[in-house]
Amino acid sequence: MREQPTWRIPVGVIALLAALTLYGLAIAVYVAPLMEQWHTLLQLPVYVLLGVVWLLPLRRFLIWMETGRWG
């Protein structure tokens, strides 16, 4: 268990918020216009997939925030 505060946690949280903001903006700017004429039920799986994709690198990132190692 960690006894001293580490700089990785606040930097990691700020980086995560910045990355999610950029990811959301990219989806809104580039993907949404491509699908605006699609039926809602066709858009749903795309947005669900895009909503889950950002979770894939999150485990390693959280490990880095806690331990300083990527794996």
N, C-alpha and C positions, 0 to 999 in steps of 0.2 A: 504494500500500500504506500502511496506517495505521501511524504511528510512535508515537503516544501512545495509551494505554488510553482507552477510552470508557465512560461510565456505561451506555450503551444495552445492552451485551451482558449484564452481570449482571442488570439490570432486565428485559431481554427474556426471559432464561431463567427468571427467577422468575415473570414474567407468563405465560409459556407453560406452565409447570408448574401454576400456579393455574388457568388457563383449561382445560387438559386434565383436571384434577381435577374442576372444576365440570361440564364436559361429560360426563365419565364418570359422575358422580353423577346428573346429569339423565337420562342414558340408563337407569341402573339404577333410578331412582325412577319415571320416567314411562313409558318405553317397555317395559321388561321385564315389568311387570305386564300390559300390554295383550297381550303375545304369549306369556304363560306356558302357555296351553293349546294353542298352535300346535304342529304337528309340527316336529321339529328341522330338517328340510330346508326348511321354510318360513321358519324363523327365520334360517337361515344367510345368505341374500342381504340381509336387512335389517341384520344385524349387520356384514356385509362393507361394505355401503353406508355405514353410520354410522361404521365404522372408517376409511373413506377420506375422508368429507366434511370432517373437520377439517383435512385437508391442503390444501384449496383456498385458504384465506387465508394459509397458511404462507409461501409464496414472498415475498409483499410484506412480511410481518412480518420475515423474515430479511434482506431488502434494507434495511429500516429499521434493523435492529440493526447492520448493517455500515456504512451510509452516512448514515443520518439522514433519508433521503428514502423516500417510500412507493412509488416506481416506478422 
